[in-house]
Every structure is written in structure tokens, then in C-alpha cells.
Amino acid sequence: MSPRPQESSAAHRPSDIIARYERHLADGRAVLGRLLGGTVEVASEGAWVTAADGRRYLDFGGYGVFILGHRHPAITAAVRAQLDTHPLATRVFLEPVVALAAEALAGVTPAGLDRVHFVNSGAEATETALKLARHHGKDVLVSARGGFHGKTLGALSVTANPMYQDPFRPLLPAVLHVPYGDESAVREALDRYGERVCVVLEPVLGEGGVVIPQDGYLRAVADACFAHGALLVVDEIQTGLGRLGAWWGIEREGVVPDMLLVGKGLSGGVVPVAAVVCRDEVYEPFSRDPFLHSSTFGGSPLACAAALATVDVLREQDVPARAHALGEWLLDGVREVCAKEYGDLVGEVRGRGLLIGLEMRHQRATGELALELLERGVIVNHSLNAGAVLRLTPPAIVPDSEAERFLTVLDGALRAVRRRIGPVASAAA
């Protein structure tokens, strides 16, 4: 019997992997793979990803997933133990791990958010929240331009980007997109539609380019929703669980929404898992009838073992505090590097905790910088809703020495980009 591809010594050959992508996956991903030199990632640990050729990359990307890095030993141990005992449930009997994970997650969310509904992804969390809102009669959705809440049909309806929406219209009806940070625009919608409204917002725009609203914005929106009998859904899929230097972005203003969306970091970087955490009265329809909105794999023992271990590690190691301290130091360092002599390339550096954005003066410079950093062994993010913004989402577990190394690499990468594109950035600003 011939070996399966993953058993073959040639399984990781870039040309073969690209051919399989072209044949069985996506042509666009194959093109991107070629652009990135055919690099094939095969292993990871801590803040590092290893390619098939043995080269290691410092991972300052990962779209917010790896707050604990890759393969954190406590998470992998918990998942391995669950895998060896009971990875998937029959869905007939009660299962203890999902109950323990729900208790742990509710224990670190703001008081009043006690009901947990586990799903497999952030987009599914958004869909769950929208269905709950509809059940409560909230048929008018308000979300922010630049916000990102997923790409399934309902989630896409509140993700205000025509590039992703237009091929799939008609989407959900009665969706209003308002400027992010403009509380008056939310109030106008509430004044017009009142208790029919469900507002969906991020505390900081992630895919929107690390946009931080003015102080008091979330508090004002929450108060207005309460006054009108509307529902407030806060999407902390990317920003929650320590990413912003606190457990939740809503903590700064003492906001407790009706529903809190959680994901990405909840996985511990090991098993996909997400959740909606609700007030009792909001979750009541799904609480009364658990089959009204269900999932074969949502809340599986394997995923919940990862979630439970993740919450335990975040609490025991006070990861939010580490993210706050490292984030402040890193933000200052990135600003210092960019201000030193690269003002013609970088227009603004902004961030909170370990979510940092570099807004370039020209979109070409964004792509060139991302590629140059990859060439120098650092992975970063682009922003789906803000093409000129390069995002840094490093793990909180990265050693100080590697954070310092990143600043040196960034300096060299910016210098190389300037040499390559010359006056293009400043001329087109």
C-alpha cells in the first residue's frame, strides 16, 4: 500500500502542497502561497511557528487567537487527557466538562452574564446572538461601519463591508450601519425604532484597523439601549480574554451588555471554540428549549476542555495584567521606531493592550511591510476592513527579549520598504 500524503517524505514539498490547494482547495490561496515563497507551516510552540524547511517565525499575528501562544502545555495536556477519555458526547446524557467550562467562563465575565452557549466559531456566536435578538422581537439591527462580526449570512449582514456583502445579497433586512464612535447615530436609530433594535458593537475595531472610540462611547450606547428597551450585543471575539490588557474591553466603562460574544483566545490556541454569554432573561428562550438552537459539535468535551484550561491559565497567570504591561511597552516602542525616521511611511500607531495597529500612508506600503517582516521571520496581520492598517496581535507569553527583537526587526523592515518603494507612499498620501 502506498503511503498517504501526510506519511510521505515529500508531503511538505511546497510545489506539491500548492498543487493540492489548486486541485482541492482554493486557487486564491495557492496564489498567495506562491507570493509568500511557498512556505509551509508544520509545527508551533510558544510564540514561534516552524516551517517545513526548518525556518522559525515569531508569531505577532494569528488574528487574536494566540494570547497564550501556540501549544501552551496546560492547554495541550487538558485536551490530550480529554482526547484519551471522551472527546465527543452523545448529546443524550449530561456531560461534565461543558458544565465546568461554562461555570469558569461565567466566573470571569461581568456580573449578570451567567448563561453560556458554546459554539465552534465567532461567526456562529454572532448568529446565535442575532437569533436570540429576533426571538425577543428585535428585528432592526444596528452595527458600525468598519466592524467585523463574521461571514455567515447573518453575521455578514452586520459586517459593514460591501466587498464581502455584495456577492451574497439580499442579506438580512432592516440592518443599519452607523459611523463607529458616533453615539448620536445610534441614538437616532433608537429614537426611530425603539425596542425593536439590537445594537452589535466591538469595544475596539479589530479588522476595522484598531480603531479606539472616545471615552464614554460604549457607556452612552449602553445607557441609550437600556432607555429604549433595546438589546446590546458586544462582540469581544477578538478583544476579550486579556487581548486589550483587561479581561474585557467593556470593563473600562463598566458596561454589562445583554450578550457578550467570546471566541479566538478561548481556544487556548489549540481547539476552536466560541461562546455567547447572556443575561438570564435574554437567554430564556434557549434555556427553556435547548433544541431551539443546537449544534452537533458546539460545546464538545474536547473544545470545552480547551476552554476550561484556557480560563484557568488566564486567571492563574494573570495574563490580562501581563498583556497590559507588555502592550504599553510595545506600543511605546513601536511608536518610537516609527517616529524616528519613518513618518513618510507610517501615519499613525495606535493600540490598546496587545492589539496594535500601524496605519500606513499608502496601502502599498502596508503589503510591502508585511512581506518584509515575513522575510525577516515575523508574522503579522493585515486588516480585512482597513487595507492600510497592519495589525500586531502578539501573545502575552512572548519573552521581553523577543519583544525587543521585534522592534529591531521592525526598524530594519521599515528601512527596507522605504528603499524599495521610494517616494510613492508620501506622494500618494
C-alpha positions as CSV (number, residue, x, y, z in Angstrom):
1,M,0.0,0.0,0.0
2,S,1.4,3.4,-1.0
3,P,1.8,5.9,1.9
4,R,-0.8,8.5,2.4
5,P,0.4,12.1,1.5
6,Q,1.0,13.1,5.2
7,E,3.1,10.0,5.6
8,S,5.3,10.6,2.6
9,S,8.7,12.2,2.9
10,A,7.6,14.6,0.2
11,A,4.3,15.6,2.0
12,H,5.6,19.0,2.8
13,R,7.2,19.9,-0.5
14,P,5.8,23.4,-1.4
15,S,5.1,22.5,-5.1
16,D,3.0,19.5,-4.1
17,I,1.1,21.4,-1.4
18,I,0.3,24.3,-3.8
19,A,-0.9,21.7,-6.4
20,R,-3.2,20.2,-3.8
21,Y,-4.6,23.6,-3.0
22,E,-5.2,24.3,-6.6
23,R,-6.9,20.9,-7.1
24,H,-8.9,20.6,-4.0
25,L,-9.0,23.9,-2.0
26,A,-8.8,27.4,-3.4
27,D,-6.8,28.9,-6.3
28,G,-6.5,32.2,-4.5
29,R,-4.8,30.5,-1.5
30,A,-2.4,28.8,-3.9
31,V,-1.5,32.2,-5.5
32,L,-1.0,33.7,-2.0
33,G,1.2,30.7,-1.1
34,R,3.4,31.3,-4.1
35,L,3.6,35.0,-3.3
36,L,4.9,34.0,0.2
37,G,7.6,31.8,-1.3
38,G,5.7,28.5,-0.9
39,T,6.3,28.5,2.9
40,V,4.6,25.5,4.6
41,E,4.0,25.7,8.3
42,V,4.3,22.4,10.1
43,A,4.9,23.0,13.8
44,S,4.4,25.6,16.5
45,E,5.3,26.2,20.2
46,G,5.0,29.3,22.3
47,A,5.5,32.4,20.2
48,W,7.0,30.5,17.3
49,V,5.9,28.8,14.2
50,T,8.2,26.4,12.3
51,A,8.1,25.9,8.5
52,A,8.9,22.7,6.7
53,D,12.3,24.0,5.8
54,G,13.1,24.4,9.4
55,R,12.9,28.2,9.5
56,R,11.2,29.7,12.6
57,Y,8.8,32.7,12.6
58,L,8.0,34.9,15.6
59,D,4.2,35.0,15.6
60,F,2.9,38.5,16.1
61,G,-0.2,37.6,14.0
62,G,-2.8,34.9,14.5
63,Y,-5.8,37.4,14.4
64,G,-6.1,37.4,18.2
65,V,-6.2,33.6,18.7
66,F,-2.9,33.0,20.4
67,I,-3.0,35.2,23.5
68,L,-1.3,32.1,25.2
69,G,0.9,31.3,22.3
70,H,0.9,28.0,20.5
71,R,0.5,24.7,22.2
72,H,0.5,26.0,25.8
73,P,1.4,23.0,27.9
74,A,-1.5,23.3,30.3
75,I,-4.0,23.5,27.4
76,T,-2.5,20.7,25.4
77,A,-2.4,18.5,28.5
78,A,-6.1,19.1,29.2
79,V,-7.0,18.4,25.6
80,R,-4.9,15.3,25.4
81,A,-6.4,13.9,28.5
82,Q,-9.9,14.6,27.2
83,L,-9.0,13.1,23.8
84,D,-7.9,9.9,25.6
85,T,-11.2,9.6,27.6
86,H,-14.2,11.2,25.9
87,P,-13.6,13.7,23.0
88,L,-17.2,13.9,21.7
89,A,-20.5,13.5,23.5
90,T,-23.6,11.6,22.5
91,R,-25.7,14.7,23.2
92,V,-28.2,12.4,25.1
93,F,-26.7,12.4,28.6
94,L,-25.3,15.2,30.7
95,E,-21.6,15.9,30.2
96,P,-19.5,17.4,32.9
97,V,-16.8,19.3,31.0
98,V,-19.2,21.6,29.2
99,A,-20.8,22.5,32.6
100,L,-17.4,23.2,34.2
101,A,-16.3,25.3,31.2
102,A,-19.5,27.3,31.4
103,E,-19.1,27.9,35.1
104,A,-15.4,29.0,34.6
105,L,-16.3,31.4,31.7
106,A,-19.3,32.9,33.6
107,G,-16.9,33.4,36.5
108,V,-14.7,35.8,34.6
109,T,-17.4,37.8,32.7
110,P,-19.1,40.8,34.2
111,A,-21.7,40.2,36.9
112,G,-25.1,39.3,35.4
113,L,-23.8,37.4,32.4
114,D,-24.3,33.9,33.7
115,R,-25.8,31.9,30.8
116,V,-23.2,30.4,28.4
117,H,-24.0,29.0,24.9
118,F,-20.9,27.3,23.4
119,V,-20.4,27.2,19.6
120,N,-17.5,26.4,17.3
121,S,-16.6,29.9,15.9
122,G,-17.0,33.6,16.3
123,A,-19.4,33.8,13.3
124,E,-21.6,31.1,15.0
125,A,-21.6,33.2,18.1
126,T,-22.8,36.2,16.2
127,E,-25.5,34.1,14.5
128,T,-26.7,32.8,17.9
129,A,-26.9,36.3,19.3
130,L,-28.9,37.5,16.2
131,K,-31.3,34.6,16.6
132,L,-31.9,35.3,20.2
133,A,-32.4,39.0,19.4
134,R,-35.0,38.1,16.7
135,H,-36.8,35.8,19.2
136,H,-37.2,38.8,21.5
137,G,-38.7,40.9,18.7
138,K,-35.5,42.8,17.9
139,D,-35.8,42.9,14.1
140,V,-33.8,46.1,13.4
141,L,-30.0,45.6,13.6
142,V,-27.5,48.4,14.2
143,S,-23.8,47.9,13.7
144,A,-20.8,50.0,12.9
145,R,-19.0,50.7,9.7
146,G,-15.6,49.0,9.9
147,G,-17.0,46.4,12.3
148,F,-16.4,42.8,11.7
149,H,-18.6,40.0,13.1
150,G,-18.1,37.1,10.7
151,K,-19.1,36.0,7.2
152,T,-22.0,33.6,7.6
153,L,-25.2,35.2,6.3
154,G,-26.5,36.8,9.5
155,A,-23.0,37.8,10.7
156,L,-22.2,39.2,7.3
157,S,-25.3,41.3,7.4
158,V,-23.9,43.3,10.4
159,T,-20.3,43.3,8.9
160,A,-20.4,46.6,7.0
161,N,-18.1,45.9,4.1
162,P,-19.6,45.9,0.6
163,M,-16.6,43.8,-0.7
164,Y,-17.8,40.8,1.3
165,Q,-21.6,41.6,1.3
166,D,-22.3,42.4,-2.3
167,P,-21.9,38.9,-3.8
168,F,-24.4,37.5,-1.3
169,R,-27.2,40.0,-1.4
170,P,-30.0,40.1,-0.3
171,L,-28.8,39.8,3.3
172,L,-30.9,40.3,6.4
173,P,-33.4,43.2,6.1
174,A,-33.5,46.2,8.4
175,V,-29.8,46.5,9.1
176,L,-28.4,50.0,9.7
177,H,-24.7,50.7,9.6
178,V,-23.6,53.8,11.5
179,P,-20.2,55.5,12.0
180,Y,-18.2,53.9,14.7
181,G,-17.8,56.1,17.7
182,D,-20.8,58.2,16.9
183,E,-23.2,57.7,19.7
184,S,-25.7,60.2,18.2
185,A,-26.1,58.0,15.2
186,V,-27.0,55.1,17.4
187,R,-29.5,57.3,19.3
188,E,-31.1,58.3,16.1
189,A,-31.8,54.7,15.2
190,L,-33.1,54.0,18.7
191,D,-35.3,57.1,18.6
192,R,-36.8,55.9,15.4
193,Y,-37.2,52.1,16.1
194,G,-37.1,51.9,19.9
195,E,-37.4,48.5,21.4
196,R,-37.2,46.8,18.0
197,V,-33.4,47.5,17.9
198,C,-30.5,45.2,18.6
199,V,-27.1,47.0,18.6
200,V,-23.9,45.0,17.8
201,L,-20.6,46.7,18.5
202,E,-16.9,45.9,19.2
203,P,-15.2,47.8,22.1
204,V,-12.3,48.4,19.7
205,L,-12.5,47.7,16.0
206,G,-10.1,44.9,15.2
207,E,-10.5,44.1,11.5
208,G,-11.5,47.7,11.1
209,G,-7.9,48.8,11.8
210,V,-7.6,49.0,15.6
211,V,-10.0,52.0,15.9
212,I,-10.4,53.1,19.5
213,P,-13.5,55.1,20.3
214,Q,-13.6,58.1,22.6
215,D,-14.0,57.5,26.3
216,G,-17.7,57.2,27.2
217,Y,-18.9,55.9,23.8
218,L,-19.8,52.4,24.9
219,R,-21.3,53.7,28.2
220,A,-23.5,56.1,26.3
221,V,-24.6,53.5,23.8
222,A,-25.4,51.0,26.7
223,D,-27.4,53.6,28.5
224,A,-29.4,54.6,25.4
225,C,-30.2,50.9,24.6
226,F,-31.5,50.4,28.2
227,A,-33.6,53.6,28.0
228,H,-35.2,52.4,24.8
229,G,-35.7,48.7,25.7
230,A,-33.2,47.7,23.0
231,L,-30.7,44.9,23.2
232,L,-26.9,45.4,23.2
233,V,-24.5,42.8,21.9
234,V,-20.8,43.4,22.5
235,D,-18.5,41.5,20.2
236,E,-15.4,40.6,22.2
237,I,-14.4,37.7,20.0
238,Q,-11.1,39.3,19.2
239,T,-10.7,41.8,22.1
240,G,-11.8,39.7,25.1
241,L,-9.9,37.4,27.4
242,G,-6.9,39.8,28.0
243,R,-6.2,41.0,24.5
244,L,-6.8,44.6,25.4
245,G,-4.9,44.4,28.7
246,A,-8.0,43.6,30.7
247,W,-10.4,40.6,30.8
248,W,-12.8,42.5,28.6
249,G,-12.8,45.8,26.7
250,I,-16.1,46.8,28.3
251,E,-14.5,46.9,31.7
252,R,-13.1,50.4,31.1
253,E,-16.6,51.9,31.2
254,G,-18.4,49.4,33.4
255,V,-20.7,48.2,30.6
256,V,-22.6,44.9,31.0
257,P,-24.3,44.1,27.7
258,D,-27.2,41.8,27.2
259,M,-25.0,39.4,25.3
260,L,-21.2,39.1,25.1
261,L,-19.5,37.3,22.2
262,V,-16.4,35.3,23.1
263,G,-14.0,33.4,20.8
264,K,-10.5,33.2,19.4
265,G,-8.5,33.3,22.6
266,L,-11.0,31.0,24.3
267,S,-9.5,28.2,22.2
268,G,-6.1,28.5,24.1
269,G,-4.7,28.3,20.6
270,V,-5.4,24.6,20.5
271,V,-9.1,23.7,19.7
272,P,-11.6,26.0,18.1
273,V,-14.4,27.2,20.5
274,A,-16.5,30.3,21.0
275,A,-19.5,31.3,23.1
276,V,-22.3,33.7,23.7
277,V,-22.6,34.7,27.4
278,C,-26.0,36.2,28.2
279,R,-28.2,37.7,30.9
280,D,-30.7,35.1,32.3
281,E,-33.8,36.9,30.8
282,V,-32.2,37.2,27.3
283,Y,-31.2,33.5,27.2
284,E,-34.6,32.3,28.5
285,P,-35.9,31.1,25.1
286,F,-32.9,28.8,24.5
287,S,-32.8,27.9,28.2
288,R,-36.4,26.7,28.1
289,D,-36.0,24.7,24.8
290,P,-32.4,23.6,24.4
291,F,-33.2,22.2,20.9
292,L,-34.4,25.5,19.5
293,H,-30.9,26.4,18.5
294,S,-28.5,23.5,18.7
295,S,-25.3,22.2,17.2
296,T,-23.8,18.7,16.8
297,F,-20.3,19.8,17.7
298,G,-20.9,23.0,19.7
299,G,-19.8,22.6,23.3
300,S,-18.0,19.3,22.7
301,P,-16.0,17.8,25.6
302,L,-12.8,18.3,23.6
303,A,-13.4,22.0,22.9
304,C,-14.7,22.7,26.4
305,A,-11.6,21.0,27.9
306,A,-9.5,23.6,26.0
307,A,-11.8,26.5,27.1
308,L,-11.8,25.4,30.7
309,A,-8.0,25.1,30.8
310,T,-7.6,28.4,29.0
311,V,-9.7,30.3,31.6
312,D,-7.8,28.7,34.4
313,V,-4.4,29.7,32.9
314,L,-5.6,33.2,32.1
315,R,-6.7,33.6,35.7
316,E,-3.8,31.8,37.5
317,Q,-1.1,33.6,35.5
318,D,-2.9,36.9,35.4
319,V,-2.5,37.1,31.7
320,P,-4.6,40.3,31.3
321,A,-2.2,42.2,33.5
322,R,0.8,40.9,31.6
323,A,-0.9,41.9,28.3
324,H,-1.5,45.4,29.7
325,A,2.2,45.9,30.8
326,L,3.7,44.3,27.6
327,G,1.2,46.2,25.4
328,E,2.0,49.6,26.8
329,W,5.8,48.9,26.5
330,L,5.4,47.6,22.9
331,L,3.1,50.4,21.8
332,D,5.6,53.0,23.1
333,G,8.4,51.1,21.3
334,V,6.6,50.8,18.0
335,R,5.8,54.5,18.1
336,E,9.3,55.4,18.9
337,V,10.7,53.3,16.0
338,C,8.1,54.7,13.5
339,A,8.5,58.3,14.6
340,K,12.3,58.2,14.4
341,E,12.6,58.5,10.6
342,Y,9.6,56.7,9.0
343,G,6.9,59.4,9.2
344,D,6.7,59.4,5.4
345,L,5.6,55.7,5.7
346,V,3.6,55.4,8.9
347,G,0.8,57.9,9.5
348,E,-0.3,56.7,13.0
349,V,0.4,54.0,15.5
350,R,-2.5,53.2,17.9
351,G,-3.4,50.3,20.2
352,R,-4.7,49.0,23.5
353,G,-3.1,46.1,25.2
354,L,-1.7,43.6,22.7
355,L,-3.8,44.9,19.8
356,I,-1.7,47.4,17.9
357,G,-2.2,48.9,14.5
358,L,0.2,50.7,12.2
359,E,-1.7,52.8,9.7
360,M,0.5,53.3,6.7
361,R,0.2,56.4,4.5
362,H,-0.2,54.2,1.4
363,Q,-1.8,50.8,1.1
364,R,1.1,49.5,-1.0
365,A,3.4,50.2,2.0
366,T,1.2,48.0,4.2
367,G,1.6,45.0,2.0
368,E,5.3,45.6,1.4
369,L,5.9,45.9,5.2
370,A,4.0,42.7,5.9
371,L,6.1,40.8,3.3
372,E,9.3,42.4,4.5
373,L,8.6,41.3,8.1
374,L,7.8,37.8,6.9
375,E,11.1,37.7,5.1
376,R,12.8,38.7,8.4
377,G,11.0,36.0,10.3
378,V,8.0,37.8,11.8
379,I,4.3,37.1,11.1
380,V,1.8,40.0,11.3
381,N,-1.8,40.6,10.4
382,H,-3.5,42.6,7.7
383,S,-6.9,44.2,8.4
384,L,-9.8,42.9,6.4
385,N,-11.8,46.2,6.8
386,A,-8.9,48.6,6.7
387,G,-6.3,47.9,3.9
388,A,-3.8,50.5,5.1
389,V,-3.5,49.1,8.6
390,L,-1.0,46.4,9.7
391,R,-2.0,44.8,12.9
392,L,0.1,43.3,15.7
393,T,-1.6,40.7,17.9
394,P,1.4,39.1,19.8
395,P,0.9,36.5,22.5
396,A,1.1,37.7,26.1
397,I,3.6,34.9,26.8
398,V,6.3,36.3,24.5
399,P,9.5,36.9,26.4
400,D,10.7,40.5,26.8
401,S,13.8,39.7,24.8
402,E,11.8,38.6,21.8
403,A,9.6,41.7,22.0
404,E,12.8,43.8,22.0
405,R,14.0,41.8,19.0
406,F,10.7,42.6,17.2
407,L,11.4,46.3,17.5
408,T,14.8,45.8,15.9
409,V,13.3,43.8,13.1
410,L,10.6,46.4,12.5
411,D,13.2,49.1,12.2
412,G,15.1,47.2,9.6
413,A,11.9,46.2,7.7
414,L,10.7,49.8,7.5
415,R,14.1,50.9,6.2
416,A,14.0,48.2,3.5
417,V,10.4,49.2,2.5
418,R,11.4,52.8,2.1
419,R,14.4,51.9,-0.1
420,R,12.1,49.7,-2.2
421,I,9.1,52.0,-2.8
422,G,10.9,55.3,-2.5
423,P,8.6,58.4,-2.6
424,V,5.5,56.5,-3.5
425,A,4.0,56.5,0.0
426,S,4.4,60.2,0.7
427,A,3.4,61.2,-2.8
428,A,0.1,59.3,-2.6
429,A,-0.8,60.2,1.0
